[in-house]
Amino acid sequence: MGHRRDTHILFTLTVIAGGLSGLAAVAFHQSIDILNERLLDPILAKSFATRIVLLPLLLLAVGAIVGLLLQRVVPFARGSGIPEVKTAYVFGPGEQLSLRTVVGKFVLAALSIGAGFSLGREGPTVQICAAIAAAVGKAARQPARIIKALISVGAAAGIAAAFNTPIAAITFAMEEVIGDLDHQLVGAIVVASVAAAVVERAILGGRPSLLVPTYSLGDWRELFAYALLGGVAGLAAVGFVRSLLELRRFARERVSLPSWTKPAIGGGVMAAIGLLLPRTLGIGYPTLSEALLGRLSWRSMTALGIGKIAATVTSYGWGLSGGIFSPTLFMGAMVGGVVAHIVHPFSGPATETIGSFALVGMGAFFAGAIRAPITSILIIFEMTGDYAIILPLMISNMISYTIAARLQPTPIYEALLEQDGVPMPKHDARIDLRTMTVEQAMRPVEASIEVNGPVLYPDQSLDLALLEFGRHSIREIPVVTRADRNRGIGVLTLEDVSTAVTRA
């Protein structure tokens, strides 16, 4: 009886937390847009000579203001916010999810990103929404176990509202925040993700943050090019992560200046980068959309990819408030577009080809940098809704992830916590699809069928099943017995695979 009561309470609080998270996410994202329009855009509209004066003044001033407030008022509002959520989930919510911190995170991250620092809005959104969900639990006088569950619920709601990708939000909560889930918690995360996405869609009309091209796979030999893209993206992601960690360590341990001045130093360096490459300023979604539509030359994408790495390392390493999700997608798209030109050196790739490589590059770089391979596949799939992209995505993402895991064994969020001296329990939250079978994920259906195309067997692994989805560009595959290929025992869809992973 007590377990059923806890389930009902958690469900009710989850709906409330999901709705409030959606509202908070919309307010945060619109605040960034307003600040960007008021602070940065007027400067970029002026002549270069005027920008040389005004852009450094803006970023130095914002850096100093953010630095002062981080040092004296809201120290837990620094950086991405995801390491703070992981800490709160493991050790219980403390100052990192307090009302003061969440208000500070909202204001300082919006100011940092809106003024032009190369940071993402998704990490701060996760921290804000996790804090809201924990506050809902505390207001309802719930025990620690319910509040802990609500922290993961808020984190998933934040990703769902940020990207409008509720399925990827579920796996993100599993891969990055929790590690292992019981059935009750998975259901709560699903409800919160959907609620937050519905609120975001109701207010903003479901308008996409990115203009995503229609994916097209040409000759099968193009898969070798996507394998090359995975390798390049993995190496680039390792370079980005190592550079960010090293600059952050240098700024914290070797620069003997008051801590509030360090974000201002970052502002000065960011201004220099922004004067040379204005498109590296801020989140950069319009430029990212141009890359996905194949409208940028390989020279532009090379310069922007390198510049975005430098800009993000600078912004995060010197201690501003903001995340790294969006910048990794930007970097990955540029890497993918450049690789498209490398593998088509003579006549040059078609616009659709550049867009396809940029799209897969986003997922591959994300997998190598954030180290969440399942989320990186699903987030791109949900953006496109195209099953055909799964095959090249799997190839590129797994190669990138494998290279990054070997060269940089500690994932970035754990490495950031190590720099902060926060001990985290060791656990492996990443599900290996090779160890899960079709039988674990399929929906049983007893029927006689006439086989005209691909089928799956119940003892096959889920990674082979995903390859079939991508190879044949289909939405569902019948499952048959090996003894009789015309005897259907079930059906498998990509949503069934996602459900099985979260339940595993």
Secondary structure per residue as TSV (DSSP state, phi and psi in degrees):
chain	resnum	aa	ss	phi	psi
A	1	M	-	360.0	-41.4
A	2	G	H	-64.8	-38.2
A	3	H	H	-64.5	-41.9
A	4	R	H	-65.3	-39.1
A	5	R	H	-64.0	-43.9
A	6	D	H	-58.9	-39.9
A	7	T	H	-63.6	-43.5
A	8	H	H	-64.6	-42.1
A	9	I	H	-63.7	-45.9
A	10	L	H	-61.9	-40.2
A	11	F	H	-62.8	-45.7
A	12	T	H	-61.9	-47.6
A	13	L	H	-66.2	-31.2
A	14	T	H	-65.0	-43.4
A	15	V	H	-61.3	-44.1
A	16	I	H	-63.4	-47.6
A	17	A	H	-63.3	-40.4
A	18	G	H	-63.2	-43.9
A	19	G	H	-64.6	-45.7
A	20	L	H	-64.7	-36.5
A	21	S	H	-64.0	-41.2
A	22	G	H	-60.3	-43.8
A	23	L	H	-63.0	-44.8
A	24	A	H	-63.6	-40.6
A	25	A	H	-63.9	-43.9
A	26	V	H	-61.9	-44.9
A	27	A	H	-61.9	-41.3
A	28	F	H	-64.6	-46.6
A	29	H	H	-66.7	-38.2
A	30	Q	H	-70.9	-31.7
A	31	S	H	-62.3	-41.5
A	32	I	H	-60.1	-46.1
A	33	D	H	-61.8	-42.5
A	34	I	H	-64.0	-46.0
A	35	L	H	-63.6	-37.6
A	36	N	I	-63.3	-42.3
A	37	E	I	-68.2	-31.8
A	38	R	I	-87.5	-32.6
A	39	L	I	-101.2	-54.1
A	40	L	I	-87.8	-48.1
A	41	D	H	-57.0	-42.0
A	42	P	H	-61.2	-34.0
A	43	I	H	-70.0	-44.1
A	44	L	H	-67.2	-20.1
A	45	A	T	-80.1	-10.8
A	46	K	S	-89.1	174.9
A	47	S	-	-67.1	161.6
A	48	F	H	-62.2	-38.3
A	49	A	H	-61.7	-37.9
A	50	T	H	-72.3	-37.6
A	51	R	H	-62.6	-34.5
A	52	I	H	-58.2	-31.8
A	53	V	H	-87.5	-48.6
A	54	L	H	-77.3	-38.0
A	55	L	H	-64.7	-46.9
A	56	P	H	-60.5	-38.9
A	57	L	H	-60.5	-44.2
A	58	L	H	-61.8	-52.1
A	59	L	H	-71.9	-34.4
A	60	L	H	-65.5	-42.9
A	61	A	H	-66.1	-46.8
A	62	V	H	-62.8	-41.5
A	63	G	H	-59.9	-42.4
A	64	A	H	-67.1	-42.2
A	65	I	H	-63.6	-47.7
A	66	V	H	-62.6	-42.3
A	67	G	H	-61.2	-44.3
A	68	L	H	-61.1	-46.2
A	69	L	H	-68.8	-35.9
A	70	L	H	-65.8	-38.7
A	71	Q	H	-72.3	-40.7
A	72	R	H	-105.4	-18.5
A	73	V	T	-123.4	-53.1
A	74	V	-	-131.8	72.5
A	75	P	G	-63.2	-25.0
A	76	F	G	-86.4	7.3
A	77	A	G	-94.5	5.0
A	78	R	S	-75.7	150.4
A	79	G	B	72.5	-152.7
A	80	S	-	-71.1	-51.8
A	81	G	S	109.9	-25.4
A	82	I	H	-68.3	-42.1
A	83	P	H	-58.4	-36.5
A	84	E	H	-66.3	-37.1
A	85	V	H	-68.3	-40.7
A	86	K	H	-60.9	-41.8
A	87	T	H	-63.3	-44.0
A	88	A	H	-64.7	-36.2
A	89	Y	H	-67.3	-39.4
A	90	V	H	-78.1	-44.7
A	91	F	H	-105.5	-4.1
A	92	G	-	98.9	148.2
A	93	P	-	-68.8	127.7
A	94	G	-	-123.9	-139.3
A	95	E	G	-63.5	-26.3
A	96	Q	G	-67.2	-16.4
A	97	L	G	-122.1	22.0
A	98	S	S	-75.3	164.6
A	99	L	H	-59.9	-42.5
A	100	R	H	-60.7	-42.8
A	101	T	H	-66.7	-43.1
A	102	V	H	-67.6	-36.7
A	103	V	H	-66.6	-43.2
A	104	G	H	-61.9	-40.9
A	105	K	H	-62.3	-44.7
A	106	F	H	-57.3	-51.0
A	107	V	H	-70.6	-49.4
A	108	L	H	-71.8	-37.9
A	109	A	H	-68.4	-41.6
A	110	A	H	-61.8	-40.9
A	111	L	H	-67.7	-43.9
A	112	S	H	-61.5	-49.2
A	113	I	H	-72.6	-42.4
A	114	G	H	-63.6	-30.0
A	115	A	H	-79.1	-15.2
A	116	G	T	122.4	-0.6
A	117	F	-	-65.5	143.1
A	118	S	S	-82.3	82.8
A	119	L	-	-140.2	163.8
A	120	G	B	-105.2	158.5
A	121	R	S	-93.1	-13.3
A	122	E	H	-70.9	-44.0
A	123	G	H	-60.0	-50.0
A	124	P	H	-57.9	-37.5
A	125	T	H	-60.9	-40.4
A	126	V	H	-61.6	-45.6
A	127	Q	H	-65.5	-42.8
A	128	I	H	-61.5	-46.7
A	129	C	H	-70.8	-36.4
A	130	A	H	-63.7	-39.0
A	131	A	H	-65.7	-40.1
A	132	I	H	-63.1	-44.5
A	133	A	H	-63.7	-41.8
A	134	A	H	-63.9	-38.4
A	135	A	H	-65.0	-36.0
A	136	V	H	-62.1	-43.1
A	137	G	H	-64.1	-40.9
A	138	K	H	-67.6	-40.0
A	139	A	H	-62.9	-31.7
A	140	A	T	-86.5	6.2
A	141	R	T	57.0	46.1
A	142	Q	-	-90.3	154.8
A	143	P	-	-70.2	171.5
A	144	A	H	-59.9	-35.6
A	145	R	H	-66.3	-34.6
A	146	I	H	-72.7	-40.9
A	147	I	H	-64.4	-38.9
A	148	K	H	-61.4	-43.4
A	149	A	H	-61.5	-40.0
A	150	L	H	-67.6	-27.0
A	151	I	H	-61.8	-45.8
A	152	S	H	-67.4	-34.5
A	153	V	H	-61.8	-45.4
A	154	G	H	-64.8	-38.4
A	155	A	H	-61.3	-44.7
A	156	A	H	-64.8	-40.8
A	157	A	H	-61.6	-37.1
A	158	G	H	-62.9	-44.2
A	159	I	H	-67.5	-41.0
A	160	A	H	-60.6	-40.9
A	161	A	H	-73.8	-33.1
A	162	A	H	-70.5	-42.4
A	163	F	H	-108.9	-9.5
A	164	N	S	57.0	43.7
A	165	T	-	-131.4	80.0
A	166	P	H	-64.4	-33.1
A	167	I	H	-67.9	-45.2
A	168	A	H	-63.3	-31.3
A	169	A	H	-62.9	-36.7
A	170	I	H	-63.6	-49.5
A	171	T	H	-69.3	-31.3
A	172	F	H	-62.0	-45.2
A	173	A	I	-60.0	-37.8
A	174	M	I	-70.2	-46.5
A	175	E	I	-74.0	-39.7
A	176	E	I	-102.0	-35.3
A	177	V	I	-97.8	-45.2
A	178	I	I	-100.4	-59.8
A	179	G	S	105.3	-57.0
A	180	D	S	-139.6	138.9
A	181	L	-	-121.5	144.3
A	182	D	-	-95.7	168.4
A	183	H	H	-60.5	-39.3
A	184	Q	H	-61.8	-43.1
A	185	L	H	-71.5	-35.6
A	186	V	H	-60.3	-43.7
A	187	G	H	-60.3	-41.2
A	188	A	H	-64.2	-41.1
A	189	I	H	-64.7	-40.9
A	190	V	H	-60.0	-47.4
A	191	V	H	-60.9	-46.6
A	192	A	H	-64.7	-40.8
A	193	S	H	-62.5	-44.6
A	194	V	H	-66.1	-43.8
A	195	A	H	-60.2	-45.2
A	196	A	H	-64.9	-41.8
A	197	A	H	-65.7	-37.9
A	198	V	H	-64.3	-44.0
A	199	V	H	-62.5	-46.1
A	200	E	H	-60.4	-42.4
A	201	R	H	-69.5	-36.4
A	202	A	H	-66.0	-36.6
A	203	I	H	-83.1	-44.5
A	204	L	H	-96.2	-2.3
A	205	G	T	77.1	14.6
A	206	G	T	71.0	17.6
A	207	R	-	-67.6	131.0
A	208	P	-	-72.7	146.2
A	209	S	S	-71.0	-29.7
A	210	L	S	-124.5	145.6
A	211	L	-	-88.5	106.7
A	212	V	-	-100.1	129.6
A	213	P	-	-75.4	163.4
A	214	T	-	-73.8	124.1
A	215	Y	-	-76.9	143.0
A	216	S	-	-142.5	128.7
A	217	L	-	-101.4	122.4
A	218	G	-	-82.0	-129.5
A	219	D	S	-60.8	145.4
A	220	W	T	-58.5	-25.7
A	221	R	T	-67.3	-13.6
A	222	E	H	-64.1	-20.6
A	223	L	H	-62.5	-30.6
A	224	F	H	-65.0	-35.1
A	225	A	H	-66.7	-37.0
A	226	Y	H	-68.3	-31.5
A	227	A	H	-64.9	-41.7
A	228	L	H	-60.7	-42.7
A	229	L	H	-58.5	-41.6
A	230	G	H	-59.4	-42.0
A	231	G	H	-66.0	-44.8
A	232	V	H	-64.3	-42.8
A	233	A	H	-64.5	-39.8
A	234	G	H	-62.5	-44.6
A	235	L	H	-65.8	-42.3
A	236	A	H	-64.7	-38.6
A	237	A	H	-64.5	-40.3
A	238	V	H	-62.6	-43.1
A	239	G	H	-60.8	-41.1
A	240	F	H	-63.4	-49.6
A	241	V	H	-63.2	-45.3
A	242	R	H	-64.2	-40.4
A	243	S	H	-63.8	-42.9
A	244	L	H	-63.0	-45.5
A	245	L	H	-66.1	-38.7
A	246	E	H	-69.4	-42.2
A	247	L	H	-65.7	-40.6
A	248	R	H	-61.9	-42.0
A	249	R	H	-65.4	-43.0
A	250	F	H	-61.0	-47.1
A	251	A	H	-63.9	-34.9
A	252	R	H	-80.7	-36.2
A	253	E	H	-106.4	-25.9
A	254	R	T	-110.6	-17.3
A	255	V	-	-95.9	107.6
A	256	S	-	-90.4	62.7
A	257	L	S	-124.0	159.9
A	258	P	-	-54.5	140.2
A	259	S	G	-61.9	-27.3
A	260	W	G	-70.0	-20.0
A	261	T	G	-80.7	-17.9
A	262	K	H	-67.5	-42.8
A	263	P	H	-59.9	-30.9
A	264	A	H	-66.8	-38.4
A	265	I	H	-60.7	-44.4
A	266	G	H	-57.9	-36.0
A	267	G	H	-63.3	-39.9
A	268	G	H	-64.5	-44.3
A	269	V	H	-67.1	-41.4
A	270	M	H	-62.4	-36.1
A	271	A	H	-63.0	-41.1
A	272	A	H	-62.8	-43.7
A	273	I	H	-64.6	-42.8
A	274	G	H	-66.0	-32.0
A	275	L	H	-67.5	-38.0
A	276	L	H	-75.6	-41.2
A	277	L	-	-132.9	82.1
A	278	P	G	-57.7	-26.9
A	279	R	G	-72.8	-8.6
A	280	T	G	-84.0	-8.5
A	281	L	S	-74.0	141.5
A	282	G	S	70.4	-159.3
A	283	I	-	-69.2	-45.2
A	284	G	-	86.7	22.8
A	285	Y	H	-61.8	-39.4
A	286	P	H	-60.0	-42.2
A	287	T	H	-67.0	-38.6
A	288	L	H	-62.1	-40.5
A	289	S	H	-62.8	-38.5
A	290	E	H	-61.9	-40.2
A	291	A	H	-64.7	-41.6
A	292	L	H	-66.4	-27.7
A	293	L	T	-89.7	4.1
A	294	G	T	72.7	28.4
A	295	R	-	-98.7	2.3
A	296	L	S	-109.1	141.9
A	297	S	-	-74.4	164.2
A	298	W	H	-65.8	-31.0
A	299	R	H	-66.2	-44.2
A	300	S	H	-62.7	-44.1
A	301	M	H	-67.1	-35.3
A	302	T	H	-63.7	-48.8
A	303	A	H	-63.9	-41.7
A	304	L	H	-70.6	-35.5
A	305	G	H	-63.5	-48.3
A	306	I	H	-65.2	-43.1
A	307	G	H	-64.3	-37.8
A	308	K	H	-68.5	-37.6
A	309	I	H	-60.5	-48.5
A	310	A	H	-62.2	-41.4
A	311	A	H	-67.2	-41.2
A	312	T	H	-72.4	-41.2
A	313	V	H	-59.5	-42.1
A	314	T	H	-63.4	-50.2
A	315	S	H	-64.1	-44.4
A	316	Y	H	-78.7	-42.0
A	317	G	H	-64.0	-31.6
A	318	W	T	-90.0	5.1
A	319	G	T	94.8	27.5
A	320	L	-	-77.5	178.2
A	321	S	B	-106.9	116.6
A	322	G	-	161.7	167.9
A	323	G	B	-105.2	-170.3
A	324	I	S	-126.7	3.2
A	325	F	H	-58.8	-61.3
A	326	S	H	-58.9	-44.6
A	327	P	H	-58.8	-36.6
A	328	T	H	-66.6	-36.0
A	329	L	H	-65.4	-41.2
A	330	F	H	-60.4	-50.9
A	331	M	H	-59.6	-44.2
A	332	G	H	-62.7	-38.8
A	333	A	H	-63.5	-40.3
A	334	M	H	-67.0	-41.5
A	335	V	H	-60.4	-45.5
A	336	G	H	-62.3	-41.8
A	337	G	H	-64.6	-39.2
A	338	V	H	-65.4	-43.0
A	339	V	H	-61.9	-36.6
A	340	A	H	-58.0	-39.9
A	341	H	H	-71.8	-34.8
A	342	I	H	-64.0	-40.8
A	343	V	T	-85.3	-4.2
A	344	H	S	-128.4	68.3
A	345	P	-	-76.3	-18.4
A	346	F	S	-98.5	-72.2
A	347	S	S	-77.5	-16.6
A	348	G	-	85.9	147.8
A	349	P	-	-75.3	153.7
A	350	A	-	-68.4	159.4
A	351	T	H	-56.5	-42.0
A	352	E	H	-63.7	-35.8
A	353	T	H	-67.0	-43.9
A	354	I	H	-59.2	-45.3
A	355	G	H	-61.8	-40.2
A	356	S	H	-65.5	-43.7
A	357	F	H	-66.8	-37.7
A	358	A	H	-63.9	-40.2
A	359	L	H	-63.8	-47.1
A	360	V	H	-68.0	-35.6
A	361	G	H	-60.6	-35.2
A	362	M	H	-56.8	-49.6
A	363	G	H	-66.5	-40.2
A	364	A	H	-66.4	-43.2
A	365	F	H	-67.0	-40.1
A	366	F	H	-60.3	-43.8
A	367	A	H	-62.5	-38.6
A	368	G	H	-75.7	-35.7
A	369	A	H	-85.8	-49.2
A	370	I	H	-84.5	-24.6
A	371	R	-	65.7	44.4
A	372	A	-	-128.8	80.4
A	373	P	H	-66.3	-38.1
A	374	I	H	-69.0	-44.4
A	375	T	H	-59.1	-40.3
A	376	S	H	-65.4	-31.6
A	377	I	H	-73.9	-47.2
A	378	L	H	-70.3	-32.7
A	379	I	H	-67.2	-36.9
A	380	I	H	-74.0	-40.0
A	381	F	H	-60.1	-44.9
A	382	E	H	-66.9	-30.0
A	383	M	H	-68.3	-33.2
A	384	T	H	-100.3	-33.0
A	385	G	-	66.1	22.6
A	386	D	-	-116.8	117.1
A	387	Y	G	-66.7	-25.1
A	388	A	G	-63.1	-21.9
A	389	I	G	-80.0	-12.0
A	390	I	H	-63.7	-41.7
A	391	L	H	-61.6	-56.3
A	392	P	H	-63.5	-32.9
A	393	L	H	-61.7	-46.5
A	394	M	H	-61.2	-44.7
A	395	I	H	-62.0	-52.3
A	396	S	H	-65.1	-45.3
A	397	N	H	-65.1	-43.6
A	398	M	H	-69.4	-36.1
A	399	I	H	-66.3	-45.6
A	400	S	H	-60.5	-46.4
A	401	Y	H	-61.2	-43.5
A	402	T	H	-64.5	-44.6
A	403	I	H	-63.9	-45.7
A	404	A	H	-64.1	-40.8
A	405	A	H	-66.1	-33.1
A	406	R	H	-75.6	-41.2
A	407	L	H	-83.9	-28.1
A	408	Q	S	-132.3	79.9
A	409	P	-	-58.7	-34.8
A	410	T	S	-88.4	118.8
A	411	P	-	-59.0	157.7
A	412	I	H	-61.8	-41.9
A	413	Y	H	-69.3	-37.6
A	414	E	H	-65.9	-38.1
A	415	A	H	-64.8	-38.4
A	416	L	H	-64.1	-40.6
A	417	L	H	-67.1	-36.4
A	418	E	H	-62.0	-40.8
A	419	Q	H	-62.9	-30.5
A	420	D	T	-85.4	-0.3
A	421	G	T	73.0	26.5
A	422	V	-	-99.9	113.3
A	423	P	-	-77.0	128.1
A	424	M	-	-113.7	139.4
A	425	P	-	-63.1	142.5
A	426	K	-	-83.1	124.1
A	427	H	-	-155.1	154.6
A	428	D	-	-108.1	108.4
A	429	A	-	-93.3	2.7
A	430	R	-	-91.8	121.3
A	431	I	-	-82.4	128.4
A	432	D	-	-89.2	112.1
A	433	L	G	-66.5	-16.5
A	434	R	G	-70.9	-20.6
A	435	T	G	-95.2	-3.1
A	436	M	S	-108.1	141.8
A	437	T	B	-104.8	162.7
A	438	V	H	-59.2	-37.5
A	439	E	H	-60.3	-31.9
A	440	Q	H	-71.4	-21.7
A	441	A	H	-111.1	-23.0
A	442	M	-	-70.9	160.3
A	443	R	E	-99.8	118.1
A	444	P	E	-61.7	131.9
A	445	V	E	-144.6	113.1
A	446	E	E	-86.1	116.6
A	447	A	E	-165.8	154.8
A	448	S	E	-90.0	132.0
A	449	I	-	-130.1	156.8
A	450	E	-	-105.4	115.5
A	451	V	-	-80.2	118.0
A	452	N	-	-115.2	-8.4
A	453	G	S	-152.6	-148.0
A	454	P	-	-68.8	147.4
A	455	V	-	-135.1	163.2
A	456	L	B	-121.3	154.6
A	457	Y	-	-108.8	148.1
A	458	P	T	-62.0	-23.1
A	459	D	T	-92.8	1.3
A	460	Q	S	-74.8	154.2
A	461	S	B	-81.4	158.3
A	462	L	H	-70.7	-26.1
A	463	D	H	-67.3	-35.2
A	464	L	H	-68.7	-35.4
A	465	A	H	-62.4	-43.6
A	466	L	H	-63.2	-35.0
A	467	L	H	-62.4	-38.4
A	468	E	H	-65.4	-40.1
A	469	F	H	-57.2	-47.9
A	470	G	H	-70.0	-38.0
A	471	R	H	-66.3	-37.3
A	472	H	H	-107.5	-3.2
A	473	S	T	53.2	52.9
A	474	I	-	-121.9	163.9
A	475	R	S	-98.0	-22.6
A	476	E	E	-153.3	154.1
A	477	I	E	-131.0	130.6
A	478	P	E	-72.1	149.4
A	479	V	E	-110.5	128.0
A	480	V	E	-127.1	166.5
A	481	T	-	-82.9	154.4
A	482	R	S	-71.0	-26.5
A	483	A	S	-73.8	-30.4
A	484	D	-	-145.9	104.1
A	485	R	T	-69.6	-11.8
A	486	N	T	-96.1	2.6
A	487	R	E	-104.5	102.9
A	488	G	E	-79.7	135.2
A	489	I	E	-118.6	-3.1
A	490	G	E	-179.6	179.0
A	491	V	E	-140.3	146.5
A	492	L	E	-128.0	132.1
A	493	T	E	-122.6	169.8
A	494	L	H	-63.8	-35.6
A	495	E	H	-62.4	-35.1
A	496	D	H	-64.2	-37.9
A	497	V	H	-63.8	-45.0
A	498	S	H	-61.3	-42.6
A	499	T	H	-62.6	-41.8
A	500	A	H	-65.3	-36.9
A	501	V	H	-65.7	-45.4
A	502	T	H	-68.2	-26.3
A	503	R	H	-85.2	-16.5
A	504	A	-	-63.0	360.0
